[in-house]
Amino acid sequence: MTPARICLAAALTLLPLLAPAQSPATHSDPRIGNILDTLGKTRTPSFSDISPDGKTVAWSVRGSKDYELHLTEISNPSKDISLRPTSDAADCGSDAPSWSPDGETLAYASTCTPEHNGQAQIFLWSKKSGQSRQLTHVTGTIDDLAWSPDGRQIAFLFVENATRSAGALAAMKPWNGVYGEDGVEVQRVYGVDLATGAGNWLTPQNLHVYEFSWAPSSHQIAFVAANPPGENNWWVAKLYTADLQRSITKSGNDTKDRVNSELHAILDTTTVSGSLHNLQIALPRFSPDGRQIAFIGGLMSDQGSTGGDIYLIPSTGGEPKDITPNRAASVAFLRWVGPETLGISEHVGGSSHLTALNVNTGADIAQGDLTLDESIGSGTSIMSVSLSDNHKIAIIRSSFDHAPEVWAGSLSNLRQISHLNDSIKPLWGKTENVQWTNEGFHVQGWLLYPANYDPAKKYPLVVSVHGGPASAVSPRWPGVGYGGVPFSALGYFVFMPNPRGSYGQGAKFTQANVKDFGYGDLRDVLAGIDSLEARLPIDKNREGITGWSYGGFMTMFTVTQTTRFHAAVAGAGISNWKSYYGENSIDQWMTPYFGASVYDDPEVYAKSSAIEFIKKVKTPTLVVVGDRDGECPAPQSFEFWHALRAQGVKTQLVIYPNEGHAFRAPDHRRDVLERALNWFETQMAPPPPKK
């Protein structure tokens, strides 16, 4: 998932004593080192933004030391400019490009500043002069650059004097002081006038902002926000608009340029009726005439992992209208492309679908669409697409078969414009889109065949359950870090299901695991395995299960419900929903799923807790987690490991220092994958041949 955060202080004091994350014993199979080395060569683009005239793509990629920013002509990709503000700065990078509405200026974030202090600032590159100038001089984190439609301002999400990245995935601060009161950082919208360089807060100090967008007039913004702390309250966030009124006052030689914001709360999902009641909202976008706001609403377990239906609401407030009810897909990204037309990208099964909708009918516009068995995005949000005025696009594409690259052009004629990974080929086997039915649901997943597959042989199987639960597995090239794909290179079938609770089949399917964690979703997974065993040479005595976050919970819970699996690796899991409720720092996500707080209905939490069934476990289980994980706190892993050890089940707990829910340190990312590969190879090794 990406849910859960915090932990028991007593347990945390023990973490350094348990299992320091040192290099595992080297496995005799040299393929593991080869896999890790190959994955480490992958270069992954982070942003892509197409110019308004559809001729040039600005994109960024992680280099040997930091991010590199490129400008590439679509018609001639070999014509590429590497962009940085200064030529003498070392160990600095540039990222997050954003074209001005007229295409004459490119804004980007860069740490290549005269101060050389690692603080990112916004720079403006002029197409006419070919030079960059520094726009901001701020201290804090900068994210989500957005030009006003009139091109006079740039706004961005800003945490002043930030001490950590905003959001739940980053490592939580060490426990210190008055918890929940000291050092609470608030992310707000900050705007900078290009002509004067004056900066102003556009949203108030008492609201943590997650996403925002400009109105066509450039005098209003829409944003999704909640009371601090920001990590915990996105699930109860409201939709606001702010009217921006600029005032310039002079007193002698002193000139003050200020923006006053008049705030309007236009949507609270806890008070509306209908399908949006108590659900989450994301990506508000003004219509071209400014009279309506489109947004995505649905049951979403994680901020940033967006999926649901499209709603429209008057920009002055009112009752939201679902314009895509019963759509057998989960919309992840939207943008107005005409007065009555929205361009969207959505999860369909485990594939990515790009199309356009008529907002009056909710129907697809029959002017061409595109379905890709891969993951897409432009860097600004999940499945985002950068769009030019003439409807050309730029996206980053990635699949199990192809490493990530930047592509651009029309939907019917996309062209690869970066060539970062042309020499890297997959070490794993072929991909298959698998589908089955269970209990009235149509379920989908992905299967990787073993490398060098021979149908005459039997192979082990690893089931990799995704996080979320509101998420979906789409084909994606793996990096160095935890995931199921590398097991295929070692000779495993790798099954990655999208059971009920996932995106890709519509709202009813996504909501089908409410108050039922570990039951219907597990039955979907097991039914999928049954369908694979019926037609493929799978060794039933060598089946394992793994996952991270919600997948970690599913791993922990599964081994309490069945002895079918002979090895398990639980990454950042949840073993006890009752104790978890009081440990995590994002408890607001739980009520929509469990129906009440743990204090009001403890039984529904106990029902899905692995710890309640711990005496049934026989499966050897490796447990791994970061010590500062706020999503799925380390004490949950400690509790599960402790219980297994008490029951005499083979287990090991590895805790990684200074890591949050998403590991950042390269050596830890490599180590956790290497440990998992070794664990399955050891615990599911075939029996020695009979003499």
C-alpha positions in Angstrom: 0.0 0.0 0.0 1.4 3.1 0.7 -0.5 3.3 3.9 0.7 3.4 7.5 3.1 5.5 9.5 4.8 5.7 12.9 5.5 3.1 15.6 5.9 2.0 19.2 8.7 4.0 20.9 9.7 1.0 23.0 10.1 -1.2 19.9 12.0 1.5 18.1 14.6 1.6 20.8 15.4 -2.0 20.0 15.8 -1.6 16.3 19.6 -1.0 16.1 20.0 -4.2 18.2 18.0 -6.5 15.9 19.5 -6.9 12.5 21.7 -4.2 10.9 21.3 -4.1 7.2 24.7 -5.3 6.2 25.5 -7.2 3.0 24.0 -10.6 2.9 26.1 -13.7 2.4 27.0 -13.9 -1.3 24.9 -16.5 -3.1 26.7 -19.1 -5.1 24.5 -18.3 -8.1 26.4 -15.6 -10.1 23.1 -14.7 -11.8 22.0 -12.6 -8.8 25.0 -10.3 -9.1 24.5 -10.1 -12.9 20.8 -9.1 -12.4 21.7 -6.4 -9.9 24.5 -5.0 -12.1 22.2 -4.9 -15.2 19.4 -3.1 -13.3 22.0 -0.6 -12.0 22.8 0.4 -15.5 19.3 1.7 -16.2 18.9 5.4 -16.6 15.3 6.6 -15.9 13.9 9.8 -17.2 12.1 11.8 -14.5 10.2 14.5 -16.4 9.1 15.3 -20.0 7.3 18.4 -21.1 6.4 19.2 -24.7 6.5 22.8 -26.0 3.2 24.4 -26.9 4.0 24.3 -30.6 4.6 20.5 -30.3 8.2 20.8 -31.7 10.5 20.4 -28.7 10.5 18.2 -25.6 12.3 19.3 -22.4 13.1 16.2 -20.3 15.4 15.3 -17.4 17.2 12.2 -16.3 19.4 11.2 -13.4 23.0 11.4 -14.4 26.1 9.9 -12.8 25.9 12.5 -9.9 22.6 14.4 -10.4 19.9 15.3 -12.8 20.5 16.4 -16.4 18.1 18.5 -18.4 17.8 18.1 -22.1 16.0 19.9 -25.0 15.3 17.6 -27.9 13.6 18.4 -31.3 10.9 15.8 -32.1 11.6 15.9 -35.8 15.3 15.5 -35.3 16.0 13.8 -32.0 19.8 13.8 -32.6 19.6 17.6 -32.1 19.8 17.7 -28.4 20.8 20.5 -26.0 22.0 19.9 -22.4 20.7 22.7 -20.3 22.2 24.0 -17.0 22.5 27.5 -15.6 26.2 27.6 -15.0 29.0 25.6 -16.6 31.4 25.7 -13.6 29.1 24.3 -10.9 29.9 20.7 -9.9 27.7 18.1 -8.3 24.5 19.9 -9.1 21.5 19.2 -11.4 18.5 20.5 -13.1 15.1 19.0 -13.3 11.3 19.5 -13.5 11.0 21.5 -16.8 7.9 23.5 -17.6 7.2 25.5 -20.8 5.6 28.9 -20.6 2.2 29.2 -22.4 3.8 31.0 -25.4 6.7 28.5 -25.6 9.3 31.3 -25.4 10.6 30.4 -21.9 11.3 27.2 -20.0 11.1 27.2 -16.2 13.0 24.5 -14.4 14.4 23.7 -10.9 18.1 23.6 -10.4 20.7 23.2 -7.7 23.3 24.8 -9.9 23.3 28.1 -8.1 26.1 30.5 -7.1 25.7 29.4 -3.5 26.4 25.7 -4.3 24.3 24.7 -1.2 22.1 22.1 -2.7 19.0 24.2 -2.5 16.9 24.1 -5.6 15.8 27.3 -7.2 13.6 28.1 -10.2 15.5 29.3 -13.3 14.1 30.7 -16.6 15.7 29.8 -19.9 15.0 32.1 -22.8 14.5 30.5 -26.2 15.5 33.8 -27.8 18.8 34.4 -26.0 19.6 30.8 -25.0 20.5 32.0 -21.5 19.1 31.2 -18.1 18.4 33.5 -15.2 17.6 32.7 -11.6 14.0 33.6 -10.6 13.7 32.5 -6.9 15.9 32.9 -3.9 14.0 30.7 -1.4 14.8 28.1 1.3 12.7 25.0 1.3 11.3 22.3 -1.0 9.9 23.2 -4.4 7.5 21.0 -6.3 4.9 21.1 -9.1 5.8 24.2 -11.1 2.8 25.7 -12.9 2.7 28.8 -15.1 -0.3 31.1 -14.9 -2.2 31.1 -18.3 -1.2 34.7 -18.9 2.5 33.8 -18.5 3.1 36.4 -15.9 3.5 34.2 -12.8 4.8 30.8 -11.7 3.3 29.1 -8.8 4.6 26.0 -7.0 4.1 23.8 -3.9 6.5 25.1 -1.3 7.5 24.0 2.2 9.5 26.8 3.7 12.6 25.8 5.6 11.7 22.1 5.1 13.7 19.5 6.9 12.4 16.5 4.9 10.5 15.8 1.7 6.7 16.3 2.0 4.6 13.2 1.9 4.2 9.8 3.5 6.9 7.9 1.5 9.9 9.8 2.9 11.5 8.9 6.1 9.7 10.3 9.2 11.6 12.6 11.5 13.3 10.9 14.4 11.1 10.9 17.5 11.8 14.0 19.5 9.9 16.7 21.3 6.1 17.2 21.4 5.0 14.7 18.8 2.5 16.0 16.3 3.0 19.6 17.4 6.7 20.4 17.1 8.2 20.9 13.7 5.0 20.3 11.7 5.7 21.5 8.1 3.0 22.9 5.9 3.1 22.7 2.1 1.4 25.8 0.5 1.1 27.4 -2.9 3.7 30.1 -3.5 3.6 32.4 -6.5 6.3 34.5 -8.1 5.7 37.4 -10.4 8.1 37.2 -13.4 8.4 40.9 -14.0 9.2 42.0 -10.4 10.5 38.7 -8.8 8.1 39.3 -5.9 6.9 36.2 -4.2 3.7 35.7 -2.3 1.8 33.0 -0.5 -1.4 32.1 -2.4 -2.8 29.8 0.2 -3.1 30.2 4.0 -0.8 28.8 6.6 -3.5 26.6 8.2 -3.9 24.4 5.1 -1.6 21.8 3.7 -2.0 21.8 -0.1 -1.5 18.6 -2.1 -2.4 19.7 -5.7 -3.4 22.9 -7.4 -4.2 24.4 -10.8 -4.7 27.8 -12.3 -8.0 29.2 -13.6 -8.0 30.5 -17.2 -8.2 34.1 -15.9 -4.9 33.7 -14.0 -6.7 35.4 -11.0 -7.9 32.2 -9.3 -6.6 28.8 -8.3 -8.2 25.6 -7.3 -6.5 23.3 -4.8 -7.0 20.2 -2.7 -6.0 20.8 0.9 -6.5 19.7 4.5 -5.4 20.8 8.0 -1.8 19.9 9.0 -0.2 17.5 9.4 -0.2 16.9 5.7 0.8 13.2 5.7 -2.3 12.2 7.7 -5.1 14.3 6.3 -5.2 13.9 2.6 -8.0 11.4 2.9 -10.3 14.0 4.3 -9.0 16.9 2.1 -11.5 19.4 0.7 -11.6 21.3 -2.6 -11.0 25.0 -2.4 -10.7 27.9 -4.7 -8.8 31.1 -4.0 -9.5 34.5 -5.7 -6.1 36.3 -6.0 -6.1 40.1 -5.8 -2.8 41.8 -6.3 -2.0 45.1 -4.6 1.1 47.3 -5.0 1.8 49.9 -2.3 4.5 52.5 -2.2 5.9 54.2 0.9 8.8 56.5 0.0 11.4 54.3 -1.7 9.8 51.1 -0.4 7.5 49.2 -2.8 5.4 46.2 -1.6 3.9 43.8 -4.0 1.3 41.6 -2.3 -1.4 39.1 -3.3 -4.4 38.7 -1.1 -6.4 35.5 -1.4 -10.1 35.2 -0.8 -10.7 31.5 0.1 -13.8 29.4 -0.8 -14.4 25.8 0.3 -16.4 24.4 -2.5 -16.4 20.6 -1.7 -16.3 18.5 1.4 -16.8 14.8 0.6 -17.9 14.0 4.1 -21.0 16.1 3.7 -22.1 15.3 0.1 -24.4 12.4 -0.7 -24.0 10.0 -3.6 -21.1 8.0 -4.9 -18.4 10.5 -3.7 -19.4 10.4 0.0 -16.4 10.0 2.2 -14.1 9.3 -0.7 -11.0 11.1 -2.0 -10.4 13.8 -4.6 -7.5 14.6 -6.8 -6.3 16.7 -9.8 -8.8 19.7 -9.9 -8.8 21.3 -13.3 -10.8 24.4 -14.4 -12.7 24.2 -17.6 -11.6 26.6 -20.4 -14.4 29.1 -19.5 -13.7 28.8 -15.8 -17.2 27.9 -14.9 -16.6 24.2 -13.9 -13.9 22.2 -12.2 -13.2 18.6 -13.3 -11.5 16.3 -10.8 -11.0 12.6 -10.1 -12.9 11.1 -7.2 -12.8 7.6 -5.7 -11.5 5.3 -3.0 -7.8 6.0 -3.0 -5.5 4.5 -0.4 -2.5 6.8 -1.2 -2.1 10.4 -2.1 -0.5 10.4 -5.6 -1.8 7.0 -6.6 -4.9 8.3 -8.3 -7.7 6.4 -9.7 -11.5 6.8 -9.9 -14.3 8.4 -11.8 -14.4 11.9 -13.3 -16.6 14.5 -11.5 -17.7 18.0 -12.5 -18.6 20.7 -10.0 -19.4 24.4 -10.6 -16.4 26.5 -9.8 -18.6 28.4 -7.3 -19.5 25.2 -5.5 -22.5 22.9 -5.6 -23.3 19.2 -6.0 -20.6 17.2 -7.9 -21.7 15.1 -10.8 -20.1 11.8 -11.7 -19.8 11.8 -15.5 -18.2 8.4 -15.8 -20.4 6.1 -13.6 -20.0 2.4 -14.3 -16.9 3.0 -16.4 -14.9 -0.3 -16.4 -11.6 1.6 -15.8 -9.9 3.9 -13.3 -9.1 7.4 -14.5 -5.7 8.5 -13.3 -5.1 11.8 -15.1 -7.1 14.4 -16.9 -6.7 17.7 -18.8 -9.1 19.9 -20.7 -8.4 19.8 -24.4 -11.5 21.7 -25.5 -14.6 23.5 -24.2 -16.4 20.2 -23.7 -13.6 17.7 -24.0 -11.3 16.1 -21.5 -8.2 14.2 -22.4 -7.6 11.4 -20.0 -5.3 8.5 -19.2 -6.6 5.5 -17.2 -6.0 2.1 -15.9 -7.8 -0.5 -17.9 -7.0 -3.9 -16.4 -3.2 -3.6 -16.0 -2.8 -1.5 -19.2 -2.6 2.2 -19.8 -5.3 3.8 -22.0 -5.3 7.3 -23.5 -8.4 8.8 -24.9 -10.7 11.8 -24.9 -14.2 12.2 -23.3 -17.2 14.4 -24.0 -18.0 15.9 -20.6 -21.7 16.2 -21.4 -22.1 12.4 -22.2 -19.1 10.9 -20.5 -18.5 8.9 -23.7 -15.3 8.4 -25.6 -14.8 10.7 -28.6 -14.1 8.5 -31.6 -11.0 10.3 -32.9 -8.4 7.7 -32.0 -7.1 6.4 -28.7 -4.1 4.4 -27.6 -3.8 1.3 -25.3 -0.3 0.4 -24.1 0.7 -2.7 -22.1 3.2 -0.6 -20.2 3.5 2.2 -17.7 3.4 5.9 -18.8 3.8 9.3 -17.2 5.4 12.7 -17.7 6.7 13.2 -14.2 4.0 15.5 -12.7 1.6 12.8 -11.5 0.8 9.2 -12.0 0.0 8.5 -15.7 0.3 12.2 -16.5 0.7 13.2 -20.2 2.3 16.4 -21.4 0.2 17.9 -24.2 0.9 20.6 -26.8 -1.6 23.1 -28.2 -1.8 21.0 -31.4 -2.5 17.8 -29.3 0.9 16.2 -29.6 2.1 14.5 -26.5 5.3 13.7 -24.6 5.4 10.7 -22.2 7.9 8.4 -20.6 7.2 4.8 -21.5 8.4 1.7 -19.7 7.5 -2.0 -19.8 8.8 -5.4 -18.8 10.4 -5.7 -22.2 11.7 -2.1 -22.7 13.7 0.2 -20.4 12.2 3.7 -19.9 12.6 6.3 -22.6 11.0 9.5 -23.6 8.5 9.4 -26.6 6.7 12.2 -28.3 4.4 12.9 -31.2 0.8 12.3 -32.1 -1.1 9.3 -30.6 -0.9 7.6 -33.9 2.7 8.3 -34.5 4.8 8.3 -31.3 8.5 8.6 -31.7 11.3 7.6 -29.3 13.4 10.7 -28.7 15.7 9.6 -26.0 18.1 6.6 -26.3 19.3 6.1 -22.7 19.0 2.4 -22.5 19.1 1.0 -26.0 21.9 -1.4 -25.1 20.1 -2.9 -22.1 18.0 -6.0 -22.8 15.8 -7.9 -20.3 17.3 -10.9 -18.5 13.9 -12.2 -17.7 11.3 -14.1 -19.7 8.3 -13.2 -21.9 5.2 -11.3 -20.6 1.7 -12.6 -20.6 -1.5 -10.7 -19.8 -3.6 -13.2 -17.8 -7.3 -13.0 -17.0 -9.6 -15.2 -15.0 -13.0 -15.0 -13.2 -13.7 -15.4 -9.5 -16.9 -15.0 -7.6 -18.4 -12.9 -10.3 -15.4 -10.6 -10.8 -13.3 -10.4 -13.9 -9.7 -10.3 -12.6 -6.5 -9.5 -14.5 -2.8 -9.9 -13.8 0.6 -10.2 -15.4 2.8 -13.3 -15.7 6.5 -13.4 -16.5 7.8 -16.7 -17.8 11.1 -18.0 -16.6 14.1 -16.9 -18.5 15.0 -19.5 -21.2 11.7 -21.2 -20.7 11.4 -24.9 -21.6 7.8 -26.2 -21.4 9.1 -29.7 -20.8 10.5 -28.6 -17.4 8.9 -27.6 -14.1 9.5 -24.2 -12.6 9.0 -22.5 -9.2 6.5 -19.7 -8.9 6.7 -16.4 -7.0 3.5 -14.4 -6.4 4.2 -10.7 -6.1 1.2 -8.7 -4.6 1.2 -5.0 -5.3 0.9 -2.2 -2.7 -2.1 0.1 -2.4 -4.5 -1.6 -2.2 -5.9 1.0 -4.6 -3.2 0.6 -7.2 -2.5 -1.7 -10.1 0.4 -3.6 -11.6 1.3 -2.3 -15.1 4.3 -3.5 -16.9 7.3 -1.5 -15.8 11.0 -1.9 -16.2 12.4 -2.7 -12.7 15.1 -0.6 -11.0 17.5 -1.7 -8.3 15.0 -2.1 -5.4 12.4 -4.5 -4.3 10.1 -6.1 -6.9 9.1 -9.4 -8.5 10.5 -9.1 -12.0 14.1 -10.2 -11.2 12.9 -13.6 -10.0 12.0 -14.4 -13.6 15.7 -14.1 -14.5 16.5 -16.8 -11.9 14.1 -19.2 -13.5 10.8 -18.5 -11.7 7.3 -17.9 -13.0 6.4 -14.5 -11.6 2.7 -13.8 -11.1 1.6 -10.2 -10.4 -2.2 -10.1 -9.9 -4.6 -7.2 -9.7 -7.2 -8.6 -7.4 -10.3 -6.8 -6.1 -9.3 -3.6 -4.5 -7.1 -2.7 -7.5 -7.6 -0.1 -10.2 -8.5 -1.0 -13.7 -12.0 -2.5 -13.5 -14.1 0.5 -12.2 -15.2 1.8 -8.9 -17.1 -1.3 -7.8 -14.1 -3.5 -8.2 -11.8 -1.0 -6.4 -14.2 -0.8 -3.5 -14.8 -4.6 -3.3 -12.3 -5.2 -0.5 -13.8 -2.7 1.9 -14.1 -4.3 5.4 -12.7 -7.5 3.8 -8.9 -7.2 3.6 -7.2 -10.5 3.1 -10.3 -12.5 2.2 -11.8 -11.7 -1.2 -8.6 -10.3 -2.5 -6.7 -13.4 -1.4 -9.3 -15.7 -3.0 -8.8 -13.8 -6.2 -5.1 -14.4 -6.0 -5.4 -18.1 -5.2 -7.9 -18.5 -8.1 -5.4 -16.9 -10.4 -2.7 -19.4 -9.3 -5.1 -22.3 -9.8 -5.7 -21.1 -13.4 -2.0 -21.0 -14.0 -1.2 -24.3 -12.5 -3.9 -25.9 -14.7 -2.0 -25.0 -17.9 1.7 -24.4 -17.1 4.5 -26.6 -15.7 4.6 -25.0 -12.2 6.2 -27.0 -9.4 3.5 -26.8 -6.7 6.1 -27.7 -4.0 8.1 -24.5 -4.9 5.7 -21.7 -4.6 6.4 -18.4 -2.7 4.7 -15.1 -2.0 6.0 -11.6 -1.5 4.9 -8.0 -1.6 5.6 -4.5 -0.2 3.3 -2.3 1.8 -0.2 -3.7 1.2 1.5 -6.5 -0.5 3.6 -6.9 2.7 0.3 -7.2 4.6 -1.1 -9.7 2.1 2.1 -11.8 2.5 1.8 -11.8 6.3 -1.9 -12.6 6.2 -1.6 -15.2 3.5 0.8 -17.4 5.4 -1.7 -17.5 8.3 -4.5 -18.7 5.9 -2.8 -21.4 3.8 0.3 -23.5 3.8 0.4 -23.5 0.0 3.5 -21.3 -0.1 6.9 -22.7 0.9 8.7 -19.3 1.3 7.6 -15.7 1.9 9.2 -12.2 2.0 7.1 -9.5 3.7 8.3 -6.0 2.9 7.0 -3.1 5.0 3.9 -5.1 6.0 1.1 -4.8 8.5 0.6 -7.7 10.9 -1.9 -6.2 13.4 -4.4 -3.6 12.2 -5.5 -2.9 15.8 -2.0 -1.8 17.0 -1.2 -0.3 13.6 -4.1 2.2 13.9 -2.4 3.8 16.9 1.1 3.6 15.5 0.8 5.1 12.1 0.7 8.7 11.1 -1.9 8.3 8.3 -4.8 6.8 10.2 -7.3 8.9 8.2 -7.0 6.5 5.3 -8.4 3.6 7.3 -12.0 4.7 8.0 -13.2 4.5 4.4 -11.8 0.9 4.2 -12.8 -0.4 7.6 -16.0 1.6 8.1 -15.1 3.0 11.5 -12.2 3.7 13.7 -10.5 0.9 15.6 -12.0 2.4 18.8 -15.5 2.1 17.5 -15.2 -1.3 15.8 -12.1 -3.2 16.9 -13.5 -6.5 15.6 -13.4 -5.5 11.9 -9.7 -4.7 12.4 -9.0 -8.0 14.2 -10.7 -9.9 11.4 -7.9 -9.0 9.0 -5.0 -9.1 11.3 -2.4 -11.8 10.7 -1.4 -11.8 14.3 -4.8 -13.2 15.2 -4.0 -16.4 13.3 -0.3 -16.6 13.9 -0.3 -20.1 15.3 -1.2 -21.4 11.8 2.0 -20.2 10.1 4.4 -22.8 8.8 6.0 -20.8 6.0 9.6 -19.6 6.4 9.3 -15.8 6.2 11.9 -13.0 5.7 10.7 -9.6 7.1 12.2 -6.3 5.9 11.4 -2.7 6.7 12.8 0.8 7.2 13.3 2.1 10.7 11.6 5.4 9.9 8.8 4.1 7.8 5.7 6.2 8.4 3.5 4.3 6.0 3.9 0.8 7.5 5.8 1.3 10.8 8.7 -1.0 11.8 6.9 -2.3 14.9 4.4 -4.1 12.7 7.3 -6.1 11.2 8.8 -6.5 14.6 5.6 -7.9 16.0 5.2 -10.4 13.1 8.8 -11.6 13.3 8.6 -11.9 17.1 5.5 -14.0 16.8 7.0 -16.3 14.2 10.1 -16.8 16.2 8.0 -17.7 19.3 6.2 -20.3 17.2 9.4 -21.8 16.0 8.9 -20.8 12.4 12.0 -20.0 10.4 12.2 -16.2 10.1 14.6 -13.3 9.9 14.0 -9.6 10.4 16.1 -7.0 8.6 15.7 -3.3 9.5 17.2 -0.6 7.4 18.4 2.6 9.2 17.2 6.0 8.2 14.8 4.6 5.6 11.1 5.5 5.1 8.5 3.6 3.2 10.4 4.1 -0.1 14.1 3.2 0.3 16.4 5.9 -0.9 20.0 4.7 -0.2 21.3 2.8 -3.2 23.1 0.2 -1.0 19.9 -0.5 0.9 17.9 -0.8 -2.4 20.3 -3.3 -3.7 20.6 -5.2 -0.4 16.9 -5.7 0.1 16.4 -7.2 -3.4 19.5 -9.4 -3.0 18.3 -10.7 0.3 14.9 -11.6 -1.1 16.4 -13.4 -4.1 18.7 -15.3 -1.8 15.8 -16.2 0.6 13.7 -17.8 -2.1 16.6 -19.5 -3.7 17.5 -21.0 -0.3 14.1 -21.8 1.1 12.7 -23.2 -2.2 15.7 -25.0 -3.4 14.8 -28.2 -5.2 15.5 -31.4 -3.2 18.8 -33.1 -4.0 18.5 -35.9 -6.6 18.0 -39.4 -5.2 21.1 -41.6 -5.3 
